[in-house]
Amino acid sequence: MKPFKFRVFNVVVSGSLGVGLDLDAIARVFPNARHASGAFLGPVFKLEKPKTATLLFENGKLVCTGAKSESEAINAAYRVLQA
């Protein structure tokens, strides 16, 4: 049997800030964050390098998707939080 070759395409990390967020205020301060209040509950921050999307929720939780490694995903989430 031929050995399989695997490639990682999408690492997802999630976390919690431990505090609630005012999503409307975040959307006003960061106009580049996409915030469609009817379709999705929170703003989406997209980064080009690394190419990721971080979603913020009112309960203070976040999800970062699209990274190619765990460390890349964590670093991308921290970049969004530091913005």
Backbone as XML, in Angstrom:
<?xml version="1.0"?>
<chain id="A" units="angstrom">
  <residue number="1" name="MET">
    <atom name="N" x="0.848" y="-1.173" z="0.000"/>
    <atom name="CA" x="0.000" y="0.000" z="0.000"/>
    <atom name="C" x="0.899" y="1.243" z="0.000"/>
  </residue>
  <residue number="2" name="LYS">
    <atom name="N" x="0.539" y="2.196" z="-0.818"/>
    <atom name="CA" x="1.272" y="3.449" z="-0.921"/>
    <atom name="C" x="1.001" y="4.326" z="0.301"/>
  </residue>
  <residue number="3" name="PRO">
    <atom name="N" x="2.036" y="4.977" z="0.855"/>
    <atom name="CA" x="1.781" y="5.855" z="2.013"/>
    <atom name="C" x="0.979" y="7.088" z="1.599"/>
  </residue>
  <residue number="4" name="PHE">
    <atom name="N" x="0.122" y="7.501" z="2.474"/>
    <atom name="CA" x="-0.691" y="8.677" z="2.217"/>
    <atom name="C" x="0.107" y="9.935" z="2.477"/>
  </residue>
  <residue number="5" name="LYS">
    <atom name="N" x="-0.177" y="10.975" z="1.735"/>
    <atom name="CA" x="0.398" y="12.294" z="1.997"/>
    <atom name="C" x="-0.737" y="13.203" z="2.437"/>
  </residue>
  <residue number="6" name="PHE">
    <atom name="N" x="-0.564" y="13.846" z="3.570"/>
    <atom name="CA" x="-1.588" y="14.724" z="4.099"/>
    <atom name="C" x="-1.088" y="16.150" z="4.086"/>
  </residue>
  <residue number="7" name="ARG">
    <atom name="N" x="-2.010" y="17.073" z="3.856"/>
    <atom name="CA" x="-1.729" y="18.499" z="3.944"/>
    <atom name="C" x="-2.795" y="19.136" z="4.807"/>
  </residue>
  <residue number="8" name="VAL">
    <atom name="N" x="-2.381" y="20.052" z="5.658"/>
    <atom name="CA" x="-3.328" y="20.763" z="6.505"/>
    <atom name="C" x="-3.791" y="21.997" z="5.741"/>
  </residue>
  <residue number="9" name="PHE">
    <atom name="N" x="-5.108" y="22.166" z="5.613"/>
    <atom name="CA" x="-5.667" y="23.297" z="4.893"/>
    <atom name="C" x="-6.392" y="24.279" z="5.798"/>
  </residue>
  <residue number="10" name="ASN">
    <atom name="N" x="-6.974" y="23.793" z="6.867"/>
    <atom name="CA" x="-7.825" y="24.659" z="7.664"/>
    <atom name="C" x="-7.775" y="24.259" z="9.135"/>
  </residue>
  <residue number="11" name="VAL">
    <atom name="N" x="-7.042" y="25.043" z="9.910"/>
    <atom name="CA" x="-7.000" y="24.829" z="11.347"/>
    <atom name="C" x="-7.958" y="25.821" z="11.985"/>
  </residue>
  <residue number="12" name="VAL">
    <atom name="N" x="-8.742" y="25.355" z="12.923"/>
    <atom name="CA" x="-9.711" y="26.204" z="13.616"/>
    <atom name="C" x="-9.337" y="26.242" z="15.091"/>
  </residue>
  <residue number="13" name="VAL">
    <atom name="N" x="-9.247" y="27.457" z="15.642"/>
    <atom name="CA" x="-9.039" y="27.597" z="17.086"/>
    <atom name="C" x="-10.179" y="28.434" z="17.640"/>
  </residue>
  <residue number="14" name="SER">
    <atom name="N" x="-10.517" y="28.175" z="18.882"/>
    <atom name="CA" x="-11.558" y="28.969" z="19.533"/>
    <atom name="C" x="-11.060" y="29.350" z="20.911"/>
  </residue>
  <residue number="15" name="GLY">
    <atom name="N" x="-11.636" y="30.405" z="21.432"/>
    <atom name="CA" x="-11.251" y="30.862" z="22.756"/>
    <atom name="C" x="-12.326" y="31.748" z="23.338"/>
  </residue>
  <residue number="16" name="SER">
    <atom name="N" x="-12.094" y="32.166" z="24.564"/>
    <atom name="CA" x="-13.041" y="33.032" z="25.247"/>
    <atom name="C" x="-12.281" y="34.149" z="25.940"/>
  </residue>
  <residue number="17" name="LEU">
    <atom name="N" x="-12.774" y="35.373" z="25.791"/>
    <atom name="CA" x="-12.171" y="36.524" z="26.450"/>
    <atom name="C" x="-12.634" y="36.637" z="27.894"/>
  </residue>
  <residue number="18" name="GLY">
    <atom name="N" x="-13.689" y="35.948" z="28.242"/>
    <atom name="CA" x="-14.196" y="35.981" z="29.601"/>
    <atom name="C" x="-15.054" y="37.192" z="29.920"/>
  </residue>
  <residue number="19" name="VAL">
    <atom name="N" x="-15.342" y="38.007" z="28.923"/>
    <atom name="CA" x="-16.204" y="39.185" z="29.090"/>
    <atom name="C" x="-17.111" y="39.290" z="27.872"/>
  </residue>
  <residue number="20" name="GLY">
    <atom name="N" x="-18.251" y="39.947" z="28.043"/>
    <atom name="CA" x="-19.147" y="40.187" z="26.922"/>
    <atom name="C" x="-18.615" y="41.303" z="26.034"/>
  </residue>
  <residue number="21" name="LEU">
    <atom name="N" x="-19.050" y="41.317" z="24.790"/>
    <atom name="CA" x="-18.596" y="42.317" z="23.825"/>
    <atom name="C" x="-19.775" y="43.108" z="23.268"/>
  </residue>
  <residue number="22" name="ASP">
    <atom name="N" x="-19.556" y="44.395" z="23.024"/>
    <atom name="CA" x="-20.539" y="45.238" z="22.342"/>
    <atom name="C" x="-20.196" y="45.196" z="20.857"/>
  </residue>
  <residue number="23" name="LEU">
    <atom name="N" x="-20.856" y="44.307" z="20.130"/>
    <atom name="CA" x="-20.516" y="44.073" z="18.734"/>
    <atom name="C" x="-20.793" y="45.275" z="17.848"/>
  </residue>
  <residue number="24" name="ASP">
    <atom name="N" x="-21.838" y="46.039" z="18.159"/>
    <atom name="CA" x="-22.127" y="47.234" z="17.362"/>
    <atom name="C" x="-21.018" y="48.265" z="17.528"/>
  </residue>
  <residue number="25" name="ALA">
    <atom name="N" x="-20.506" y="48.428" z="18.740"/>
    <atom name="CA" x="-19.405" y="49.361" z="18.986"/>
    <atom name="C" x="-18.148" y="48.903" z="18.260"/>
  </residue>
  <residue number="26" name="ILE">
    <atom name="N" x="-17.885" y="47.612" z="18.276"/>
    <atom name="CA" x="-16.717" y="47.081" z="17.569"/>
    <atom name="C" x="-16.840" y="47.353" z="16.076"/>
  </residue>
  <residue number="27" name="ALA">
    <atom name="N" x="-18.021" y="47.150" z="15.524"/>
    <atom name="CA" x="-18.239" y="47.389" z="14.099"/>
    <atom name="C" x="-18.057" y="48.869" z="13.753"/>
  </residue>
  <residue number="28" name="ARG">
    <atom name="N" x="-18.426" y="49.781" z="14.674"/>
    <atom name="CA" x="-18.239" y="51.221" z="14.416"/>
    <atom name="C" x="-16.764" y="51.600" z="14.459"/>
  </residue>
  <residue number="29" name="VAL">
    <atom name="N" x="-16.017" y="51.030" z="15.399"/>
    <atom name="CA" x="-14.601" y="51.364" z="15.554"/>
    <atom name="C" x="-13.763" y="50.728" z="14.443"/>
  </residue>
  <residue number="30" name="PHE">
    <atom name="N" x="-14.157" y="49.554" z="14.005"/>
    <atom name="CA" x="-13.420" y="48.831" z="12.962"/>
    <atom name="C" x="-14.312" y="48.655" z="11.737"/>
  </residue>
  <residue number="31" name="PRO">
    <atom name="N" x="-14.396" y="49.668" z="10.886"/>
    <atom name="CA" x="-15.299" y="49.589" z="9.735"/>
    <atom name="C" x="-14.930" y="48.487" z="8.743"/>
  </residue>
  <residue number="32" name="ASN">
    <atom name="N" x="-13.685" y="48.004" z="8.763"/>
    <atom name="CA" x="-13.293" y="46.924" z="7.848"/>
    <atom name="C" x="-13.797" y="45.565" z="8.300"/>
  </residue>
  <residue number="33" name="ALA">
    <atom name="N" x="-14.236" y="45.481" z="9.547"/>
    <atom name="CA" x="-14.815" y="44.222" z="10.030"/>
    <atom name="C" x="-16.217" y="44.099" z="9.447"/>
  </residue>
  <residue number="34" name="ARG">
    <atom name="N" x="-16.483" y="42.989" z="8.870"/>
    <atom name="CA" x="-17.812" y="42.784" z="8.283"/>
    <atom name="C" x="-18.780" y="42.408" z="9.384"/>
  </residue>
  <residue number="35" name="HIS">
    <atom name="N" x="-19.868" y="43.144" z="9.452"/>
    <atom name="CA" x="-20.856" y="42.887" z="10.495"/>
    <atom name="C" x="-22.248" y="43.000" z="9.885"/>
  </residue>
  <residue number="36" name="ALA">
    <atom name="N" x="-22.814" y="41.870" z="9.546"/>
    <atom name="CA" x="-24.172" y="41.832" z="9.004"/>
    <atom name="C" x="-25.079" y="41.384" z="10.136"/>
  </residue>
  <residue number="37" name="SER">
    <atom name="N" x="-25.665" y="42.323" z="10.846"/>
    <atom name="CA" x="-26.395" y="42.016" z="12.064"/>
    <atom name="C" x="-27.546" y="41.030" z="11.860"/>
  </residue>
  <residue number="38" name="GLY">
    <atom name="N" x="-28.115" y="40.958" z="10.685"/>
    <atom name="CA" x="-29.209" y="40.016" z="10.471"/>
    <atom name="C" x="-28.730" y="38.620" z="10.120"/>
  </residue>
  <residue number="39" name="ALA">
    <atom name="N" x="-27.676" y="38.535" z="9.316"/>
    <atom name="CA" x="-27.221" y="37.242" z="8.817"/>
    <atom name="C" x="-26.314" y="36.513" z="9.804"/>
  </residue>
  <residue number="40" name="PHE">
    <atom name="N" x="-25.466" y="37.245" z="10.484"/>
    <atom name="CA" x="-24.511" y="36.631" z="11.403"/>
    <atom name="C" x="-24.426" y="37.501" z="12.638"/>
  </residue>
  <residue number="41" name="LEU">
    <atom name="N" x="-24.202" y="36.907" z="13.769"/>
    <atom name="CA" x="-24.293" y="37.629" z="15.030"/>
    <atom name="C" x="-23.085" y="38.487" z="15.380"/>
  </residue>
  <residue number="42" name="GLY">
    <atom name="N" x="-21.966" y="38.331" z="14.708"/>
    <atom name="CA" x="-20.794" y="39.094" z="15.101"/>
    <atom name="C" x="-19.956" y="39.542" z="13.923"/>
  </residue>
  <residue number="43" name="PRO">
    <atom name="N" x="-19.005" y="40.453" z="14.205"/>
    <atom name="CA" x="-18.117" y="40.916" z="13.137"/>
    <atom name="C" x="-17.112" y="39.837" z="12.749"/>
  </residue>
  <residue number="44" name="VAL">
    <atom name="N" x="-16.681" y="39.891" z="11.502"/>
    <atom name="CA" x="-15.685" y="38.969" z="10.973"/>
    <atom name="C" x="-14.465" y="39.792" z="10.576"/>
  </residue>
  <residue number="45" name="PHE">
    <atom name="N" x="-13.317" y="39.452" z="11.142"/>
    <atom name="CA" x="-12.065" y="40.122" z="10.811"/>
    <atom name="C" x="-11.264" y="39.206" z="9.899"/>
  </residue>
  <residue number="46" name="LYS">
    <atom name="N" x="-11.005" y="39.677" z="8.676"/>
    <atom name="CA" x="-10.235" y="38.877" z="7.727"/>
    <atom name="C" x="-8.830" y="39.437" z="7.625"/>
  </residue>
  <residue number="47" name="LEU">
    <atom name="N" x="-7.865" y="38.550" z="7.695"/>
    <atom name="CA" x="-6.465" y="38.906" z="7.510"/>
    <atom name="C" x="-5.980" y="38.296" z="6.202"/>
  </residue>
  <residue number="48" name="GLU">
    <atom name="N" x="-5.066" y="38.998" z="5.544"/>
    <atom name="CA" x="-4.475" y="38.465" z="4.311"/>
    <atom name="C" x="-3.299" y="37.532" z="4.607"/>
  </residue>
  <residue number="49" name="LYS">
    <atom name="N" x="-2.480" y="37.911" z="5.606"/>
    <atom name="CA" x="-1.329" y="37.083" z="5.984"/>
    <atom name="C" x="-1.320" y="36.920" z="7.485"/>
  </residue>
  <residue number="50" name="PRO">
    <atom name="N" x="-1.602" y="35.781" z="7.991"/>
    <atom name="CA" x="-2.063" y="34.591" z="7.280"/>
    <atom name="C" x="-3.522" y="34.768" z="6.864"/>
  </residue>
  <residue number="51" name="LYS">
    <atom name="N" x="-3.900" y="34.091" z="5.815"/>
    <atom name="CA" x="-5.260" y="34.223" z="5.293"/>
    <atom name="C" x="-6.226" y="33.509" z="6.232"/>
  </residue>
  <residue number="52" name="THR">
    <atom name="N" x="-6.808" y="34.305" z="7.135"/>
    <atom name="CA" x="-7.702" y="33.749" z="8.150"/>
    <atom name="C" x="-8.921" y="34.645" z="8.321"/>
  </residue>
  <residue number="53" name="ALA">
    <atom name="N" x="-9.908" y="34.113" z="8.978"/>
    <atom name="CA" x="-11.090" y="34.882" z="9.367"/>
    <atom name="C" x="-11.342" y="34.607" z="10.845"/>
  </residue>
  <residue number="54" name="THR">
    <atom name="N" x="-11.475" y="35.689" z="11.612"/>
    <atom name="CA" x="-11.756" y="35.557" z="13.041"/>
    <atom name="C" x="-13.135" y="36.134" z="13.309"/>
  </residue>
  <residue number="55" name="LEU">
    <atom name="N" x="-13.985" y="35.347" z="13.930"/>
    <atom name="CA" x="-15.347" y="35.731" z="14.247"/>
    <atom name="C" x="-15.440" y="36.038" z="15.730"/>
  </residue>
  <residue number="56" name="LEU">
    <atom name="N" x="-16.059" y="37.150" z="16.069"/>
    <atom name="CA" x="-16.270" y="37.529" z="17.462"/>
    <atom name="C" x="-17.744" y="37.393" z="17.805"/>
  </residue>
  <residue number="57" name="PHE">
    <atom name="N" x="-18.025" y="36.962" z="19.024"/>
    <atom name="CA" x="-19.392" y="36.773" z="19.469"/>
    <atom name="C" x="-19.670" y="37.636" z="20.692"/>
  </residue>
  <residue number="58" name="GLU">
    <atom name="N" x="-20.926" y="37.964" z="20.879"/>
    <atom name="CA" x="-21.347" y="38.837" z="21.967"/>
    <atom name="C" x="-20.954" y="38.297" z="23.347"/>
  </residue>
  <residue number="59" name="ASN">
    <atom name="N" x="-20.891" y="36.994" z="23.488"/>
    <atom name="CA" x="-20.554" y="36.392" z="24.780"/>
    <atom name="C" x="-19.048" y="36.402" z="25.051"/>
  </residue>
  <residue number="60" name="GLY">
    <atom name="N" x="-18.250" y="37.005" z="24.158"/>
    <atom name="CA" x="-16.816" y="37.104" z="24.348"/>
    <atom name="C" x="-16.018" y="35.966" z="23.750"/>
  </residue>
  <residue number="61" name="LYS">
    <atom name="N" x="-16.694" y="35.051" z="23.092"/>
    <atom name="CA" x="-15.983" y="33.940" z="22.460"/>
    <atom name="C" x="-15.540" y="34.349" z="21.063"/>
  </residue>
  <residue number="62" name="LEU">
    <atom name="N" x="-14.507" y="33.667" z="20.571"/>
    <atom name="CA" x="-14.021" y="33.926" z="19.217"/>
    <atom name="C" x="-13.630" y="32.622" z="18.564"/>
  </residue>
  <residue number="63" name="VAL">
    <atom name="N" x="-13.677" y="32.622" z="17.240"/>
    <atom name="CA" x="-13.277" y="31.467" z="16.447"/>
    <atom name="C" x="-12.432" y="31.991" z="15.300"/>
  </residue>
  <residue number="64" name="CYS">
    <atom name="N" x="-11.258" y="31.410" z="15.124"/>
    <atom name="CA" x="-10.372" y="31.776" z="14.019"/>
    <atom name="C" x="-10.246" y="30.571" z="13.098"/>
  </residue>
  <residue number="65" name="THR">
    <atom name="N" x="-10.509" y="30.767" z="11.806"/>
    <atom name="CA" x="-10.477" y="29.679" z="10.834"/>
    <atom name="C" x="-9.548" y="30.025" z="9.677"/>
  </residue>
  <residue number="66" name="GLY">
    <atom name="N" x="-9.121" y="28.991" z="8.971"/>
    <atom name="CA" x="-8.383" y="29.195" z="7.736"/>
    <atom name="C" x="-6.880" y="29.067" z="7.842"/>
  </residue>
  <residue number="67" name="ALA">
    <atom name="N" x="-6.332" y="28.952" z="9.037"/>
    <atom name="CA" x="-4.882" y="28.871" z="9.201"/>
    <atom name="C" x="-4.369" y="27.499" z="8.765"/>
  </residue>
  <residue number="68" name="LYS">
    <atom name="N" x="-3.062" y="27.434" z="8.578"/>
    <atom name="CA" x="-2.449" y="26.173" z="8.166"/>
    <atom name="C" x="-1.723" y="25.472" z="9.305"/>
  </residue>
  <residue number="69" name="SER">
    <atom name="N" x="-1.704" y="26.096" z="10.485"/>
    <atom name="CA" x="-1.109" y="25.457" z="11.660"/>
    <atom name="C" x="-1.754" y="26.045" z="12.906"/>
  </residue>
  <residue number="70" name="GLU">
    <atom name="N" x="-1.597" y="25.343" z="14.007"/>
    <atom name="CA" x="-2.162" y="25.826" z="15.260"/>
    <atom name="C" x="-1.540" y="27.162" z="15.655"/>
  </residue>
  <residue number="71" name="SER">
    <atom name="N" x="-0.224" y="27.269" z="15.548"/>
    <atom name="CA" x="0.432" y="28.523" z="15.940"/>
    <atom name="C" x="0.028" y="29.675" z="15.029"/>
  </residue>
  <residue number="72" name="GLU">
    <atom name="N" x="-0.158" y="29.417" z="13.739"/>
    <atom name="CA" x="-0.602" y="30.456" z="12.820"/>
    <atom name="C" x="-2.000" y="30.944" z="13.191"/>
  </residue>
  <residue number="73" name="ALA">
    <atom name="N" x="-2.883" y="30.031" z="13.560"/>
    <atom name="CA" x="-4.242" y="30.393" z="13.946"/>
    <atom name="C" x="-4.253" y="31.200" z="15.236"/>
  </residue>
  <residue number="74" name="ILE">
    <atom name="N" x="-3.469" y="30.790" z="16.215"/>
    <atom name="CA" x="-3.409" y="31.510" z="17.487"/>
    <atom name="C" x="-2.832" y="32.906" z="17.276"/>
  </residue>
  <residue number="75" name="ASN">
    <atom name="N" x="-1.768" y="33.006" z="16.492"/>
    <atom name="CA" x="-1.175" y="34.322" z="16.207"/>
    <atom name="C" x="-2.149" y="35.233" z="15.479"/>
  </residue>
  <residue number="76" name="ALA">
    <atom name="N" x="-2.915" y="34.697" z="14.546"/>
    <atom name="CA" x="-3.904" y="35.494" z="13.822"/>
    <atom name="C" x="-4.984" y="36.000" z="14.776"/>
  </residue>
  <residue number="77" name="ALA">
    <atom name="N" x="-5.452" y="35.149" z="15.668"/>
    <atom name="CA" x="-6.469" y="35.567" z="16.637"/>
    <atom name="C" x="-5.929" y="36.671" z="17.534"/>
  </residue>
  <residue number="78" name="TYR">
    <atom name="N" x="-4.681" y="36.547" z="17.986"/>
    <atom name="CA" x="-4.072" y="37.594" z="18.808"/>
    <atom name="C" x="-3.932" y="38.909" z="18.033"/>
  </residue>
  <residue number="79" name="ARG">
    <atom name="N" x="-3.597" y="38.822" z="16.752"/>
    <atom name="CA" x="-3.498" y="40.048" z="15.934"/>
    <atom name="C" x="-4.835" y="40.786" z="15.883"/>
  </residue>
  <residue number="80" name="VAL">
    <atom name="N" x="-5.908" y="40.041" z="15.748"/>
    <atom name="CA" x="-7.241" y="40.664" z="15.730"/>
    <atom name="C" x="-7.541" y="41.293" z="17.072"/>
  </residue>
  <residue number="81" name="LEU">
    <atom name="N" x="-7.220" y="40.617" z="18.154"/>
    <atom name="CA" x="-7.502" y="41.137" z="19.472"/>
    <atom name="C" x="-6.661" y="42.375" z="19.807"/>
  </residue>
  <residue number="82" name="GLN">
    <atom name="N" x="-5.489" y="42.475" z="19.226"/>
    <atom name="CA" x="-4.623" y="43.615" z="19.492"/>
    <atom name="C" x="-4.952" y="44.814" z="18.623"/>
  </residue>
  <residue number="83" name="ALA">
    <atom name="N" x="-5.799" y="44.640" z="17.626"/>
    <atom name="CA" x="-6.134" y="45.734" z="16.695"/>
    <atom name="C" x="-6.886" y="46.847" z="17.380"/>
  </residue>
</chain>
